[in-house]
Amino acid sequence: MNGEREIELDGGPRPESVTEFTRRVKTVLEKEIRPGWVRGEVSNLRAQASGHFYFSLKDAGAQVSAVMFRGDASKQAVKLRDGMQVVVYGEISVYEARGNYQLVVRVIIEDGVGRLQREFEALKRKLAEEGLFAAENKAAIPAMPQVVGFITSPTGAAVQDFLRILIRRGWRGRVVVLPAKVQGDGAAAEMIGMLAEAEWLGIFDLLVIGRGGGSLEDLWAFNEEPLVRAVAACTVPIISAVGHEIDFTLCDFAADVRAETPSAAAELISSGFVAALEKAARLAEDLEHHVGAALETASERLDHARSRLRLLAPSAQIERGFLKLDDLANRLGAALGKTVQARRQRLSEVRSLLRERSPQRRVESESQRLLSLWKRLQAASPASVLNRGFVIMRDETGKPVQKKAAVRKGQRLAAEFADGTVPVKADE
């Protein structure tokens, strides 16, 4: 395999080094692509301490690296920033160390949008210095306007959005669309004419001037000085509703109030009406609550009065007398019954006590006790013992001999039986 590779190398052109190849590309590009103008958006801007600027130029389809060296940068009137639309003049170059091609910019001109923005800022400063945008010159927006004029294109979506919001929120006023162009040549003049017409008619409580969103060029009519001055001078309170939330025009500053969109203007106009409806609903609820409470209190007072009237009526007093009489009769009967029962109980107790303390009962009791004692005495007498078969041994003196040790040999004793006495002699 090494041999085959050597054969190919020997038979073909000599390989170039990376440096040689890159230089050849550089020569071709810089020779064939002549300097020219390029339009694009600035992004990834980096300002070096050396004074050089590195950035990218891009559009919707591609981007190219660009550099402006300090010598050229110091001659430019444009201050670069990310997002700026520019037109640059430069030539192609290859940075050999990285093999990247880049555009070496010599001149930068801000694109048309930048020119319009400068005009916008200049006119804004001029009119602001004249006091055209001063807060003290602005009129208050009526809380509940009855007739509203909308200066706009009658075919634009802004009208539909504006009316849809008013209908959804239940607004009850009247909207008059004052048709005018809102974009292009003659748009500002037509809107000025509609402002004059609205003031001449004298039927409007509030005016709205505006359209939907768009680019700076699309909205430029609302930045033209005659229209801005006409809006500021309008004697009818006016709301500027131009563009989306991020878009501002000079009419926004000149009008009495700015709304971010026509839909926001509709919400602002109907807010007083909606607040009034909500307040009316709350007042109705409060009224219903207070009326209900008052009726309930009156009903309670009426019931109380009826009760008092029933109590004070003669028939009620007679009925109460009957009830009291029946109650006293029942209480008297109960008291008499209780007294009789107590007396009967006491009599029974006295009778029992008399029976216990009667002499006859005591004699009977003592007789029984004596009989019992007599029986016990008979049971303990010597005769009773002899009758049961026992014998009493007596000595010469007649005393009973209780122990054998007390008997002497030859002693004369007498054995007493139940039916008589027998003399005996102790042999041992």
FENRA-V437707 format. One record per pair of residues at least 6 apart in sequence whose ideal C-beta (glycine too) atoms are under 8 Angstrom apart, sorted by the first residue. I is the first residue (numbers start at 1). GAP is how many residues later the second one is. D is the distance in whole Angstrom. If there is no record, write none. Layout:
BEGIN
I|GAP|D ; I|GAP|D
END
This chain:
BEGIN
9|6|8 ; 16|8|7 ; 18|81|8 ; 19|77|7 ; 22|72|7 ; 22|74|5 ; 22|77|5 ; 23|73|7 ; 25|69|6 ; 25|74|8 ; 26|67|8 ; 26|68|4 ; 26|70|6 ; 29|63|5 ; 29|65|6 ; 29|72|6 ; 30|61|7 ; 30|62|6 ; 30|63|7 ; 30|64|7 ; 33|58|8 ; 33|59|5 ; 34|57|7 ; 35|54|7 ; 35|55|6 ; 35|56|4 ; 35|71|8 ; 36|53|7 ; 36|54|8 ; 36|55|8 ; 37|50|6 ; 37|51|7 ; 37|52|5 ; 38|19|6 ; 38|26|8 ; 38|49|7 ; 38|50|5 ; 38|51|8 ; 38|52|7 ; 38|65|7 ; 39|20|8 ; 39|46|8 ; 39|47|7 ; 39|48|5 ; 39|72|6 ; 40|17|3 ; 40|18|6 ; 40|19|5 ; 40|23|8 ; 40|24|8 ; 40|45|8 ; 40|46|7 ; 40|48|8 ; 41|16|7 ; 41|17|5 ; 41|18|7 ; 41|42|6 ; 41|43|7 ; 41|44|6 ; 41|45|8 ; 42|13|5 ; 42|14|8 ; 42|15|7 ; 42|38|6 ; 42|39|7 ; 42|40|6 ; 42|41|7 ; 42|42|5 ; 42|43|8 ; 42|44|6 ; 43|12|7 ; 43|13|5 ; 43|14|8 ; 43|15|6 ; 43|20|7 ; 43|39|6 ; 43|40|7 ; 44|10|8 ; 44|11|6 ; 44|12|5 ; 44|38|7 ; 45|8|7 ; 45|9|8 ; 45|10|4 ; 45|35|6 ; 45|36|7 ; 45|37|5 ; 46|7|7 ; 46|8|5 ; 46|9|7 ; 47|6|6 ; 48|6|7 ; 50|20|6 ; 51|18|8 ; 51|19|3 ; 51|22|6 ; 51|23|7 ; 52|15|6 ; 52|16|7 ; 52|17|5 ; 52|18|5 ; 52|21|7 ; 53|14|7 ; 53|15|4 ; 53|20|6 ; 53|27|6 ; 54|11|8 ; 54|12|8 ; 54|13|5 ; 55|11|6 ; 55|12|8 ; 55|13|8 ; 55|25|7 ; 56|7|5 ; 56|8|7 ; 56|9|6 ; 56|10|7 ; 57|6|6 ; 57|7|5 ; 57|9|5 ; 57|29|8 ; 57|31|7 ; 57|46|7 ; 58|6|8 ; 64|37|8 ; 64|38|7 ; 64|39|5 ; 65|35|6 ; 65|36|8 ; 65|37|4 ; 65|38|7 ; 66|22|7 ; 66|24|7 ; 66|36|6 ; 66|37|4 ; 66|38|8 ; 66|39|5 ; 67|35|6 ; 67|36|7 ; 67|37|6 ; 67|38|7 ; 68|8|8 ; 68|36|8 ; 68|37|4 ; 68|38|8 ; 68|40|7 ; 69|35|7 ; 72|33|7 ; 72|34|5 ; 72|35|8 ; 76|31|7 ; 76|32|5 ; 78|6|8 ; 78|8|7 ; 78|30|5 ; 78|31|7 ; 78|32|5 ; 78|36|8 ; 80|6|8 ; 80|28|7 ; 84|26|7 ; 84|27|8 ; 84|30|7 ; 85|25|7 ; 85|26|4 ; 85|27|8 ; 85|28|5 ; 85|29|6 ; 86|22|5 ; 86|23|7 ; 86|24|6 ; 86|25|6 ; 86|28|7 ; 87|21|8 ; 87|22|5 ; 87|23|8 ; 87|24|6 ; 88|15|7 ; 88|17|5 ; 88|18|8 ; 88|19|7 ; 88|20|5 ; 88|21|8 ; 89|16|7 ; 89|17|5 ; 89|18|4 ; 90|13|5 ; 90|14|5 ; 90|15|4 ; 90|16|5 ; 90|17|8 ; 91|12|8 ; 91|13|6 ; 91|15|8 ; 92|9|6 ; 92|10|8 ; 92|11|6 ; 92|12|8 ; 93|8|7 ; 93|9|6 ; 93|10|8 ; 93|11|5 ; 94|6|7 ; 94|7|5 ; 94|8|8 ; 95|6|8 ; 95|7|6 ; 110|8|8 ; 112|105|8 ; 113|102|8 ; 113|103|6 ; 113|104|7 ; 116|100|5 ; 116|101|7 ; 116|104|6 ; 117|99|7 ; 119|104|8 ; 120|96|8 ; 120|103|6 ; 120|130|7 ; 123|100|7 ; 123|102|6 ; 123|105|8 ; 123|127|6 ; 124|126|6 ; 124|129|7 ; 127|6|6 ; 127|98|7 ; 127|101|6 ; 127|102|8 ; 127|105|8 ; 127|123|7 ; 127|126|8 ; 127|127|7 ; 128|125|8 ; 131|6|7 ; 132|96|7 ; 132|97|7 ; 132|100|5 ; 132|121|8 ; 132|122|6 ; 133|99|8 ; 133|120|4 ; 133|121|6 ; 137|95|7 ; 138|117|8 ; 138|118|4 ; 138|119|8 ; 139|98|4 ; 139|117|5 ; 140|97|7 ; 140|116|8 ; 141|65|7 ; 141|96|5 ; 141|98|7 ; 141|115|6 ; 141|116|5 ; 141|127|7 ; 142|63|5 ; 142|64|6 ; 142|95|6 ; 142|130|8 ; 143|129|4 ; 143|133|8 ; 144|29|8 ; 144|128|5 ; 144|129|5 ; 144|132|6 ; 145|28|6 ; 145|60|4 ; 145|61|4 ; 145|124|6 ; 146|27|5 ; 146|28|7 ; 146|59|6 ; 147|26|7 ; 147|27|5 ; 147|29|7 ; 147|56|5 ; 147|57|5 ; 147|58|5 ; 147|59|8 ; 148|25|6 ; 148|26|7 ; 148|27|5 ; 148|28|7 ; 148|56|7 ; 148|57|7 ; 148|58|5 ; 148|59|7 ; 148|60|6 ; 148|121|6 ; 149|26|8 ; 149|27|5 ; 149|28|8 ; 149|29|5 ; 149|49|5 ; 149|55|4 ; 149|57|7 ; 149|58|5 ; 149|59|7 ; 149|87|8 ; 150|9|7 ; 150|12|6 ; 150|25|6 ; 150|26|7 ; 150|27|5 ; 150|28|7 ; 150|57|8 ; 150|58|5 ; 150|59|8 ; 150|60|8 ; 150|112|8 ; 151|27|5 ; 151|29|6 ; 151|40|6 ; 151|43|5 ; 151|44|7 ; 151|47|7 ; 151|56|7 ; 151|57|7 ; 151|58|4 ; 151|59|8 ; 152|6|6 ; 152|7|6 ; 152|25|7 ; 152|26|8 ; 152|27|8 ; 152|28|7 ; 152|30|6 ; 152|56|8 ; 152|57|7 ; 152|58|6 ; 152|59|6 ; 152|110|7 ; 153|6|7 ; 153|26|7 ; 153|27|7 ; 153|28|7 ; 153|29|5 ; 153|30|8 ; 153|58|6 ; 154|23|5 ; 154|25|5 ; 156|26|7 ; 156|55|6 ; 156|56|6 ; 157|55|6 ; 158|52|6 ; 158|53|5 ; 158|54|5 ; 158|83|8 ; 158|103|8 ; 158|104|4 ; 159|18|6 ; 159|103|8 ; 161|51|8 ; 161|100|7 ; 161|101|5 ; 161|102|5 ; 161|105|7 ; 162|13|8 ; 162|46|7 ; 162|79|8 ; 162|100|4 ; 162|101|7 ; 162|103|7 ; 162|104|5 ; 163|12|6 ; 163|103|8 ; 164|99|8 ; 164|102|8 ; 165|98|5 ; 165|101|4 ; 165|102|6 ; 165|105|7 ; 166|7|8 ; 166|9|7 ; 166|100|5 ; 166|103|7 ; 166|104|6 ; 169|97|8 ; 169|98|7 ; 169|101|4 ; 169|104|7 ; 169|105|6 ; 170|100|8 ; 170|103|7 ; 170|104|7 ; 170|107|7 ; 171|95|8 ; 171|98|7 ; 171|99|4 ; 171|102|5 ; 171|103|8 ; 172|101|7 ; 173|96|8 ; 173|100|7 ; 176|27|8 ; 176|28|7 ; 178|16|4 ; 178|19|7 ; 178|20|6 ; 179|15|8 ; 180|7|7 ; 180|10|4 ; 180|11|5 ; 180|13|7 ; 180|14|5 ; 181|6|4 ; 181|9|5 ; 181|10|8 ; 181|40|8 ; 182|9|7 ; 182|28|8 ; 182|29|4 ; 182|39|6 ; 182|40|8 ; 183|28|7 ; 183|31|7 ; 183|35|5 ; 183|36|8 ; 183|38|6 ; 184|37|7 ; 187|34|4 ; 188|33|5 ; 188|34|8 ; 188|36|4 ; 188|38|6 ; 188|39|4 ; 189|37|8 ; 191|18|6 ; 191|30|7 ; 191|36|6 ; 191|39|8 ; 192|34|6 ; 192|35|6 ; 192|38|5 ; 195|12|7 ; 195|14|7 ; 195|35|5 ; 195|36|7 ; 195|39|6 ; 196|34|8 ; 198|6|5 ; 198|9|6 ; 198|36|8 ; 198|38|6 ; 199|35|7 ; 199|36|6 ; 199|37|6 ; 204|32|5 ; 205|31|8 ; 205|32|8 ; 206|30|7 ; 206|31|5 ; 206|32|7 ; 206|33|7 ; 206|63|7 ; 207|27|7 ; 207|29|5 ; 207|30|7 ; 207|31|4 ; 207|32|7 ; 208|30|7 ; 208|31|5 ; 208|33|6 ; 208|51|8 ; 208|54|7 ; 208|57|5 ; 208|61|8 ; 209|13|8 ; 209|22|7 ; 209|29|6 ; 209|30|8 ; 209|31|6 ; 209|32|7 ; 209|33|8 ; 209|42|6 ; 209|46|7 ; 210|29|8 ; 210|30|6 ; 210|31|3 ; 210|32|5 ; 210|33|8 ; 210|49|7 ; 210|52|5 ; 210|55|7 ; 211|8|8 ; 211|11|8 ; 211|31|6 ; 211|32|7 ; 211|51|7 ; 212|31|7 ; 212|32|8 ; 212|49|8 ; 212|50|7 ; 213|6|8 ; 213|30|4 ; 213|31|4 ; 213|34|6 ; 213|48|8 ; 214|29|7 ; 214|33|8 ; 219|23|6 ; 219|24|6 ; 219|28|6 ; 219|30|5 ; 221|6|7 ; 222|6|8 ; 222|18|8 ; 222|20|5 ; 222|27|4 ; 222|28|7 ; 222|29|4 ; 222|30|8 ; 223|26|5 ; 223|27|5 ; 223|28|8 ; 225|25|8 ; 227|24|7 ; 228|22|4 ; 228|23|6 ; 228|25|8 ; 228|26|5 ; 229|25|8 ; 231|7|6 ; 231|9|7 ; 231|20|5 ; 231|23|4 ; 231|24|6 ; 232|22|4 ; 232|23|8 ; 237|19|5 ; 237|20|8 ; 238|17|5 ; 238|18|6 ; 238|19|8 ; 239|16|6 ; 239|17|7 ; 239|18|5 ; 239|19|7 ; 239|20|5 ; 239|26|5 ; 239|29|7 ; 239|30|7 ; 240|9|7 ; 240|11|5 ; 240|12|5 ; 240|14|7 ; 240|15|4 ; 240|17|7 ; 240|18|5 ; 240|19|7 ; 241|17|8 ; 241|18|4 ; 241|19|8 ; 241|20|6 ; 241|21|5 ; 241|23|7 ; 241|24|4 ; 242|7|5 ; 242|9|6 ; 242|10|6 ; 243|6|7 ; 243|17|8 ; 243|18|7 ; 244|16|7 ; 244|17|6 ; 245|15|4 ; 245|16|7 ; 248|10|8 ; 252|6|4 ; 257|11|7 ; 259|6|4 ; 259|9|6 ; 310|6|5 ; 355|6|7 ; 378|6|6 ; 382|10|6 ; 383|35|7 ; 385|7|7 ; 386|6|7 ; 386|30|7 ; 386|31|6 ; 386|32|4 ; 387|31|5 ; 391|24|5 ; 391|25|7 ; 391|26|6 ; 392|8|6 ; 392|23|8 ; 392|24|4 ; 393|7|7 ; 393|8|4 ; 393|20|6 ; 393|21|7 ; 393|22|6 ; 393|23|8 ; 394|6|6 ; 394|7|7 ; 394|19|7 ; 394|20|5 ; 394|22|6 ; 394|27|8 ; 395|6|6 ; 395|11|8 ; 395|16|7 ; 395|18|6 ; 396|15|8 ; 396|16|6 ; 396|17|8 ; 398|16|8 ; 401|6|6 ; 401|12|7 ; 407|6|7 ; 407|19|5 ; 408|18|7 ; 409|17|6 ; 409|18|7 ; 409|19|6 ; 410|15|7 ; 410|16|6 ; 410|17|8 ; 411|14|7 ; 411|15|5 ; 412|11|7 ; 412|12|8 ; 412|13|6 ; 413|10|7 ; 413|11|5 ; 413|12|7 ; 413|13|6 ; 414|7|5 ; 414|8|7 ; 414|9|6 ; 414|10|7 ; 415|6|7 ; 415|7|5 ; 415|8|8 ; 415|9|5
END
